[in-house]
Amino acid sequence: MDSTGRTSRRDFIKLTTAATVTAATSTTILAAEEHWRPERVAPSDKIRLGLIGAGGQGMGDTREALKNPGIELIAAADLYDGRLIRAKEIWGNQLVTTRDYREILARPDIDAVIIATPDHWHMRISNDAMKAGKDVYCEKPMVQTLDQGKSVIETAQKTNRILQVGSQRVSSIVYKKAKDLLASGAIGELNTVECWWDRSSAIGAWQYSIPPDASPATVDWDRFLGDAPKREFDATRFFRWRNYRDYGTGVAGDLFVHLFSGLHFIVGTTGPTRVMATGGTRYWKDGRDVPDVMLALYDYPKTASIPAFNLLLRVNFAAGANESSGFRFIGNDGVMTVSGTVTLNKRQKAKEPGYTIDTFPKATQEAFLKEYRAKYPENKQEINAASQDTYAAPSGYSDSVDHFAAFFEGMRTRKPVVEDAIFGFRAAGPALLTNRSYFDNRTYEWNPETMTFNKERGA
């Protein structure tokens, strides 16, 4: 230490090298929770499904659903004939196929439906299905517009049907572990959450393949439009509907809502109170009318169980070489990263805070050092060892299968599921309000309890 009380670089290296302990690391493989997945199901307890919307997501959902025992696919509906042909190729010629989803709802041998249509059909088909006595697994976002959420909630309550939204993170053993770690105080008091979902491929940016036989003869264009503005047949709009506000919900509805669902489950919050967004169409200038870069900030309020914190969300469709998504939960004592696995990093702390006194008069420096060393004796500076613990799902684990298992368990027991209509709208609401903030260039207030919004005063 020199005459001003400053620790030289050499002394500092000696000090920290002597005191630092090698960081402890560990990896734990989580146990899959199979208590709700029976090994065998009696014929009387079988669940018979109808698929409404047999595109990539709908077919993927169905494959995951059928991995659960006691599940049978009876019928499929889609507006492109080629998908109906493909459904029979996959699941057999006995499969009933139709362009009209109402034919599926009218069948007494169907217990539940998977709704994987474009977003602008979610509310109507969900409500029609529940009124027809069917339980509903509806892809996210639950609704396309903010004024539709209450309708789905009310229908679910009036009909006493099970409705589960298809954001599978709430059923993941990885997210359950993150929830438990946060609640245990593993990172101390939460203050910030950063979320991201970046893509750089054409398919990731919704440039889905268009079949060469797409035409008004093979596509039910008028039925597809529904309540959307009328226009001439456009195969690009039909097969790449996520690019257009008339049918989809853009980045926020496709991806932000997944992040909201995971965040709300882990933290145990009902949602933010303030929403502000920006972004632009920076790379995919293909005629889409939604942004390919979106950033947003959210204020989450203090409650009885959680402190106030801020959330940053980001999606970029021209970022990096590979697709990447995840969360960083930043607390006073550490950081928890959730991205396929949970990684917990305890914050490294020095017992001495250090000091910067060389600009003080010499007498003041001496007085400061006397008091400082009384509290922190010389050569007692220590750096606590950092620790890194990782928690991973076992090989082959699928949270989508578990999410369907939760849905089927809810159907059989008639007990509420986690991601019901209220949870679904509390995730969709802030996502849809993010779009409104972006397109209106305004900040909005959101009430997560009443699920209503207002333009921020002075905005």
Number of C-alpha atoms within 10 A of each C-alpha: 11 8 8 16 15 15 15 11 10 9 13 14 12 11 17 14 12 12 16 15 13 10 12 12 12 11 13 13 13 14 12 15 11 10 9 13 18 12 10 11 14 8 8 7 11 16 20 16 25 28 26 28 23 25 19 11 14 20 21 13 22 21 16 17 23 16 14 19 17 19 17 17 22 20 26 28 25 25 24 26 19 15 19 23 13 13 23 16 11 12 14 12 11 10 17 17 24 18 19 15 23 15 14 26 23 13 14 10 14 20 19 26 27 27 31 26 24 24 26 24 21 21 21 13 21 26 19 16 24 24 17 18 18 25 27 27 25 28 24 27 31 35 29 24 19 18 11 16 22 17 16 25 18 14 19 22 14 11 15 15 22 25 32 30 28 26 25 23 22 26 25 22 23 23 23 17 18 27 19 13 16 21 17 10 14 20 21 17 18 22 16 18 20 16 22 19 20 23 20 17 16 13 11 14 20 16 17 15 11 12 11 7 13 18 14 14 10 12 20 18 20 15 11 18 19 12 12 13 8 10 9 8 16 13 18 15 15 21 19 21 22 25 25 16 17 18 24 24 26 25 26 28 27 18 21 28 25 22 23 27 26 26 25 18 21 20 18 14 18 22 25 26 17 24 27 20 24 18 17 15 17 12 14 18 10 9 10 17 15 23 24 23 20 23 20 21 19 24 19 22 17 11 10 5 9 16 12 14 18 16 20 17 20 22 24 24 24 20 15 12 10 11 15 15 16 17 21 20 22 20 21 15 16 21 22 24 20 22 17 16 21 25 20 25 21 23 18 14 13 14 12 14 9 12 12 10 16 13 9 12 11 13 9 13 16 15 11 15 17 13 11 16 12 9 10 16 12 9 9 12 19 17 18 17 16 17 16 17 15 17 20 19 19 13 7 6 14 16 21 22 22 26 26 24 24 22 29 27 18 20 20 13 8 13 11 17 20 19 25 22 25 23 21 28 28 28 31 29 31 31 28 24 26 29 25 19 19 22 15 11 13 17 23 23 20 23 17 21 12 9 18 17 18 12 14 13 8 6 8
